[in-house]
């Protein structure tokens, strides 16, 4: 598909932020393990799950309120820029040598900035394209994000692995430099969107209203939005289903490296396997966008959720070696981009465009609270049993609930 300039620049932000997402799911947990000396495998999984839970919870609490304010014309780009710059500065700050706990705090704050910026970025989708092109543009964002993120990632991995022998760099120093490289990449691929984005759909301030009165009205508006969502049966069922199934997706992504480390799998194998995930995810996300046009967006989401149920069962019962982690990484890559892209675009088709940010704020809170529930569930089950595999297995329940609700939604007339 030939993109417009604005569509292309919107996709480029996915290329930029995905580099940090990839670094966070691969190198950062291993680096945290290296500076968190003396911790057991169960303690490592618990600490990382708690960090993910806190970051997700903060974003979930902020986004409905800020999302509603951002729906006023001209505000969306301001909120996006503020959180992007926050995440960028804290990404660079992680390169400073520090202990495990200060690093974890900065990581959490950086993740809040990153994920919050992505909420406003998602809400730009109705502004940059049409309903007919939404599936393809959304899928392309994830697809190019996966493949584009590999460029700085490979540079960082080469620096970490070859730096000590070729450049005489200490491995920890090389790892810290990866934050600088990733931050620079994120900035470069964000600038085109900042230069060209214009908010097409938005609310206007009424005569005589002030920002303070708008904040008060925002709180009242949140209740009205909830009421509108509750009155739309198809939208309500989808959001509850999304709440459950996206939990499994986010938790598998955020915990995979930490889980692999707890099983004693070599860090090099973990990183290379996750790199393969990115390459597999690129054509898979593109294919999902095209298949949605043939078989229906909802049906393709259901296929991906069922696949994730199988992935979680495999991880809990069979994942023990590096070879099995490679199998898991490839399977995740086949469905990861598709389910995220189509979930975003399917939601965009169900909501009123002039209230996109407000609705996407609730969309994000459902996704973030799901992330809170998933990582918290892994943390609690792992702590109680001392067995990370049982923590992973517990996620399957949430995926099954989401799948059942999607089946119910698919039976409704006119929803595809």
DOKOL-46718 format. One record per residue: residue in three letters; x, y, z of N, C-alpha, C in turn. Coordinates in steps of 0.05 Angstrom, whole numbers, plus 5000, padded with zeros to 4 digits. Layout:
N
ALAXYZXYZXYZ
...
//
This chain:
416
UNK501749765000500050005000501850255000
UNK501050444984502550694983501550885005
UNK503450975022502651135044502551435037
UNK500851585050501151875049503551955067
UNK504352205065506652295080506052275110
UNK503652345119502952335147502752055157
UNK501651875141501551585148504351475152
UNK506151545133508951455135510351555160
UNK509851815166511151925190510051805216
UNK507451745215506251615238507451335243
UNK507751185221509050925223511850945233
UNK513251155226516051185234516351205264
UNK514351315278514551325307514651045319
UNK513250855307513350575316516150465312
UNK517450545290520250465285522050565308
UNK521550815317523150935338522750815365
UNK520150805374519650715401520050415405
UNK519850265383520149975384522949895391
UNK524950065385527650015393527949995423
UNK526650185437526750175466525149945478
UNK522849885465521249655474522949395472
UNK524349365450525949125446528249115466
UNK529549345471531749355491530649275519
UNK528249385525527049335552526349045556
UNK525648905535524748625538527048425535
UNK529448525527531648335522534148405540
UNK535348625534537848695547537448795576
UNK535348955580534949085607534548875629
UNK532948675626532648475647535248335654
UNK536848275634539448145638541348335653
UNK541348595645542948795658542148835687
UNK539548835692538448855719539348615736
UNK539348385724540248145738543148165745
UNK544748285727547648315732548248505755
UNK546748715758547248915779545748845805
UNK543848655803542348575826543548315837
UNK545948335847547448105856546247975880
UNK546347715881545447565904542547485904
UNK540947575884538147515883537747235871
UNK535747095881535046835870533346865845
UNK532946655830531346665805528446755811
UNK527246655833524546735840524447025848
UNK526447125862526547405870526947585846
UNK528447495826528847655801526247685786
UNK524847455783522247465769520247645783
UNK520147615810518247775826518848075824
UNK521448155827522148435825521448555798
UNK522148405777521548515750518548535745
UNK517048335754514148335751512948575767
UNK513948625791512948855807513549115793
UNK515849145780516549395766514649435743
UNK514049225728512149245705509349315716
UNK508649205738505949255749505649545757
UNK507649655771507549935779507450125755
UNK509150085735509050255711506350245697
UNK505250005695502649975681500450105697
UNK500550085724498450195741498450505739
UNK500750625739500950915737499751015711
UNK500550885689499450965663496450925662
UNK495450705673492650645673491050855688
UNK492150965710490851165725490851435711
UNK493051495697493351765685491751795659
UNK491751585642490851615615487951695611
UNK486051595625483251675620482851975624
UNK484152085645483952375651485452545630
UNK487952475626489552625606488552585578
UNK487552345572486452285546484052455540
UNK482352495559480052665555480852955550
UNK482853055565483753335560485153355533
UNK486453145524487953155499486053165475
UNK483553095479481653095457480953375448
UNK481553575464481053845455483053925433
UNK482154055413483854115389486554235397
UNK488654115387491354215391492754095416
UNK491253955433492453855458493953585454
UNK493053425435494053155433497153155429
UNK498153325411500953335406502553435430
UNK501353605446502753715470503153495490
UNK501053335495501353115514503252905504
UNK503052845478504852655466507752745469
UNK508352995463511053095465512153095493
UNK510453165513511253165541512152895551
UNK510552685544511252425554513552305538
UNK513652365512515952275496518552375507
UNK518652635513521152755523521852645550
UNK519852595567520352475593521652205590
UNK520452035573521551775568524351775556
UNK524851965538527451995525529652065545
UNK529152265562531052355581531752125601
UNK529751975610530151765629531451515616
UNK530951485590532351275575535351325575
UNK536151575570538951645571540051635599
UNK538351695619539351685647540051405656
UNK538951205644539550935651542450855645
UNK543751025629546550975622548451045645
UNK547351185665549051275688549451035706
UNK551950975715552350755733550850795759
UNK549450595769547950615794547250335804
UNK546150325828545350075840542849965828
UNK542049725837539649585826537149745831
UNK536649835856534149965862533850245848
UNK535950415848535650665833535150615803
UNK536550415792536150355764533250265759
UNK532150105777529450005773527450235774
UNK527950425792526150665794526150825768
UNK528550875758528851025733527550875710
UNK527950605710526750445689523650465689
UNK522550455713519650475716518650745705
UNK519950965713519151235703519551255673
UNK521651145662522051145633519850995619
UNK519050765630516950605619514350755619
UNK513850905640511351065642511351275619
UNK513651405615513751605593513351475566
UNK514651245562514451105536511551015531
UNK510350875550507650765546505550985545
UNK505951205559503951425558504151555530
UNK506551595520506751715493505451535472
UNK505551275476504351085457501351095458
UNK500151175481497351205482496351435465
UNK497751655466497051885450497651835420
UNK499751685416500451595389498251425377
UNK497351235392495051065382492651235375
UNK492051435392489751605387490051785363
UNK492451815353492851965328491951815303
UNK491551555306490951395282488451495267
UNK486251555280483951665264484551935250
UNK486652075260487352335248489052305223
UNK490552085222492552055200491551885177
UNK489351735181488451555159485351525160
UNK484251365142481451315141480751045152
UNK478150995156477250735166478050505148
UNK477950555122478550345102481550265103
UNK483250455110486150405110487250355138
UNK485550365158486450355186487850095193
UNK486649865184487949605190490749585179
UNK490949665154493549645140495649835152
UNK494750085158496650285169497550195197
UNK495650105214496250015241498149775240
UNK497549585222499249355220502049425210
UNK502149615192504749705181506449835203
UNK505049985221506550105243507949895260
UNK506549685268507849475284509949325267
UNK509249275242511149125225513749265221
UNK513649515213516149665209517549725236
UNK515949745257517149775284518849535291
UNK517849295285519349055291521949045275
UNK521849095250524249065233526149295237
UNK524949545241526649775245528149775271
UNK526849665291528149655318530549475318
UNK530749295299533049115298535649255291
UNK535449485277537949625269539549715293
UNK538349885311539949975334540449735353
UNK538549545354538949315372541449155364
UNK541749105338544148955329546749105335
UNK546549375332548949535339549549505369
UNK547449525385547849495414548949225422
UNK547849015410548748735416551648695407
UNK552348805383555048775374556948925393
UNK556149155403557749305422558149145448
UNK555949025458556048885483557748625480
UNK557448485458558848225455561748255445
UNK562148455428564848485416566448705429
UNK565148885444566449115456568849035473
UNK568548835491570748765509573248665493
UNK572848515472575148395458576148575436
UNK574448715422575248875399575949165407
UNK574249285424574649565431575849605459
UNK576049395474577049415501575149545520
UNK572549535513570449645530569549435550
UNK569149515575567849335594565049285586
UNK564049035590561448955580559249125593
UNK559549205618557549365632557449645619
UNK559749755612559850015599558550005572
UNK559149785557557949745531554849725533
UNK553949595554551049575558549849845563
UNK551150005579550150275585550050445560
UNK552050415543552050565518549650495500
UNK548550265504546250175488543850355493
UNK543650465518541450645524541650905508
UNK544151005504544651245489543951205460
UNK544850975449544350915421541350885416
UNK539950755433537050715430535550975433
UNK536351145452535051405455535351575431
UNK537751575419538251735394536451635371
UNK536251375369534551255348531651345352
UNK530651325376527951405383527451695375
UNK529251875382528952155375528852205345
UNK530652075331530852125302528252045288
UNK527051825296524651735282522051855294
UNK522352025313519952165324519652445311
UNK521852565303521852835292519952875268
UNK519952685249518052725226515152745234
UNK514252585253511552605262510952865276
UNK512852965292512553215306512253445287
UNK513653425264513553645245511053655228
UNK509753425224507553415204504753355216
UNK504653255241502053175251500153415257
UNK497653385248495553585254493153425264
UNK491953525286489653385297487153465282
UNK485953275268483553315251480953305267
UNK480853115286478453085302478953175330
UNK477253345341477653445368475253615377
UNK475153645403473053805415474054095418
UNK472254285419472954565422472054675449
UNK473654855460472954995484470455165480
UNK468555145497466155315496466855605504
UNK465455805494466056085502465856125532
UNK467956255543467956305571469156095588
UNK469755865576470955645592473955685595
UNK475055585617477855605623479055325626
UNK481755305625482955035629482154905656
UNK481855075677481054965703478254845702
UNK476454995689473654885687473654635669
UNK475454625650475554395632476554145647
UNK478354195666479353965682477053855699
UNK475454035711473153945727471153805709
UNK470753915685468853785666469853515657
UNK472553495655473753235647472953015665
UNK473053065692472252855711469352775707
UNK467652975702464852915697464552765670
UNK466252845651466152715625466952425625
UNK468752355644469552075646467251895652
UNK465551985670463151825677461351805653
UNK461052025638459352015614460451825593
UNK463151825590464351645571463951355579
UNK464251295605463651025615460850945609
UNK458951135612456151075607455751015577
UNK457051175560456851125531457950855523
UNK460250785535461450525530459550295539
UNK458450335563456650125574454150095557
UNK453250305544450850295529451250165501
UNK453750145492454450025467455349735473
UNK453549545469454049275478456449145464
UNK456649195438458949085423461649195433
UNK461649465437464149595447464849495475
UNK462749465492463249385520464449095521
UNK463248915506464148635505467048625495
UNK467548785473470248785462472348885482
UNK471649105497473549215515474149025539
UNK472148885548472548695570474248455559
UNK473648365535475248155523478148235519
UNK478448485510481148595506482648605533
UNK481148685554482348695581483648435589
UNK482348215582483347955589485547855570
UNK484947855544486947725526489447885523
UNK489348155524491848305520493648275544
UNK492548185567494148125590496247915583
UNK495347705570497247485563499347585544
UNK498547755525500447855505502648025518
UNK501748215534503648395547505448245567
UNK504348065582505847925602507947735589
UNK507147595568509047425554511447595544
UNK510747825532512848005521514648105542
UNK513448205564515148345585516648155603
UNK515647905605516947715624518547495611
UNK518647485584519947265571522847235577
UNK524347455576527247445581527847375610
UNK526347505628526747445657526147155663
UNK524047055651523246775655525446585644
UNK526446655620528646495608531146495625
UNK531746735637534046765654533746595679
UNK531246585690530746435714531046135709
UNK530746045684531145765677534045695672
UNK535745905672538545855668539445845639
UNK537745955621538445965592540446185588
UNK542446125571544646315566543546575555
UNK544546805565543547065557543947115527
UNK546047025515546447065487544246925471
UNK543546685479541446535465538746685468
UNK538246795492535746945496535547185478
UNK537747335476537747585460537447515430
UNK538947325421538847255392536047145385
UNK534846985403532146885398530147115396
UNK530347315413528547535412528947715388
UNK531447715377531947855352530547715329
UNK530547445330529047295309526047355311
UNK525047395336522247465339521547715323
UNK523347915323522848165308522648115278
UNK524447945268524447885239521947725231
UNK521147545248518647385242516247565244
UNK516247755264513947925268513448115245
UNK515548195231515248385209513348285187
UNK513848065173512047975153509347875165
UNK509447775189506947675202504947905207
UNK505948135216504248365221503048465195
UNK504648475174503648565148501548365138
UNK502148115140500247905132497647925147
UNK497747985173495348005189493548225179
UNK494848455172493248685162491848605136
UNK493148455119491848375094489748155098
UNK490347965116488347755121485847855134
UNK486148075150483848195163481848295142
UNK482848395119481148485098479548265085
UNK480748015086479447785073477547635092
UNK478547585116477147415135475747565158
UNK476347825160475147985181477048035204
UNK477048275214478948355235478548185261
UNK475948165269475348015294476247725292
UNK475747595270476547315267479547275269
UNK481047465258483947445260484947495288
UNK483647665303484347705331483847455347
UNK481647315341480947065355483046855350
UNK484046835325486046635319488646695335
UNK489346945337491747015352491546955382
UNK489147015393488746955422489046655427
UNK487846495410488046205413490946115411
UNK492446235393495246175390496746235415
UNK496046465428497446535453496846345476
UNK494446235476493846025496495745795493
UNK496145705468498045495463500945565470
UNK501645815465504345915472504845905502
UNK502845995518503145985547503345705558
UNK501745525547501845245555504645125549
UNK505645185525508345095518510445195536
UNK510245455543512245585560512245455588
UNK509845405599509645295626510545005628
UNK509844845608510344555610512844455596
UNK513644595574515844485558518344655556
UNK518144905562520445085559522445035581
UNK524744925573526944875592529644935580
UNK529944925554532544955541532545185522
UNK534945255512535145475492533645415467
UNK533745165458532245085433529345135436
UNK528245065459525345105463524645405466
UNK526545565476526145855477526045965449
UNK527645855431527645945403524945885390
UNK523845645396521245575386519145775396
UNK519245835422517346025434517646295421
UNK520046385416520546655405519346675377
UNK519646465361518546465334515546465334
UNK514346305352511446295355510346565363
UNK511646695382510746965391510847165368
UNK513047155353513347335330511147305309
UNK510147065306508047015286505447155292
UNK504847205318502247305326502347565342
UNK504747645351504947875368504048135354
UNK505248195331504548435317501648445308
UNK500648215298497948205287495848265308
UNK496148145332494148185352494148465363
UNK496548585366496648865375495649065355
UNK496349025330495549215309492549195304
UNK491448955302488648935296486949005320
UNK487848965344486449055368486149355367
UNK488249495360488249785359486349885337
UNK486549765314484949865291481949785294
UNK481449545305478649465309477249655328
UNK478649725349477549915369476950185355
UNK478850275338478450535324475950535306
UNK475150305297472750295280470150305296
UNK470350245322467950225339467250485352
UNK469150675354468750915370468251165353
UNK467051375366466751635351469451765348
UNK469951855324472651965317473252225333
UNK471252385338471752645351472452605381
UNK472052365391472752305419474952095420
UNK476552075400478551855398480351845421
UNK481452065430483452065452482051975478
UNK479652075482478152005506477651705507
UNK476751595485476251305483478851145484
UNK480851235471483351095471484651105499
UNK483951315515484851325542483651085558
UNK481051025553479850795566480850535555
UNK481350535529482550305516485250235529
UNK486750445534489350405546489150315575
UNK487150435590486950355618486150065620
UNK484449965601483749685601486249515596
UNK487849605576490349455570492349475593
UNK492649705606494649735627493749585652
UNK491249595659490349445682490649155678
UNK490249065653490648785646493648715651
UNK495448905643498248855647498848845677
UNK497549015693497849005722497048735732
UNK494748635723493648385733495548155725
UNK496548155701498147935691500847915706
UNK502248135707504848135721504548085751
UNK502448205762501948155791501347865796
UNK499747745778499147455780501647285779
UNK503347345760505947205758507547235783
UNK507647485794509247545818508147395842
UNK505547395846504347275870504646965868
UNK503946845845504146555843507046465845
UNK508846615833511646535835512746555864
UNK511846775878512746815905511646595924
UNK509146525920507846325937508946045932
UNK509445975907510245705900513345675897
UNK514745895892517545875885518045755858
UNK515945735841516145615815515245805793
UNK517045925778516246115757514445995736
UNK514645735731513045605711510045615718
UNK509445585743506645605752505545895749
UNK507346085753506546365748505746415719
UNK507346305701506846325672504146185665
UNK503745945677501345795670498845935678
UNK498846095700496446235709495446435689
UNK497146525671496246725650494246605631
UNK494446335627492646205608489746235614
UNK489046265640486246295648485146555636
UNK486746765637485847025627485447025597
UNK487246885583487046865554484446715546
UNK483846505561481446345554478946515558
UNK478846665580476546845585476247045562
UNK478447165553478347355531477347225506
UNK478246985500477446835476474446785477
UNK473346695499470446635502468846885496
UNK469747115506468247365502468347445472
UNK470647395459470847465431468947285414
UNK468647035422466746855409463946965412
UNK463247065435460647185440460247435422
UNK462347595420462247845404461847765374
UNK463247565365463047485337460247385329
UNK458647305349455947205343453947435340
UNK454847685346453047915344453048005315
UNK450748085305450348165277451848425271
UNK453248425249454548675240457248725252
UNK458348545269460948585282462948385269
UNK464948495255466948325242469748465242
//
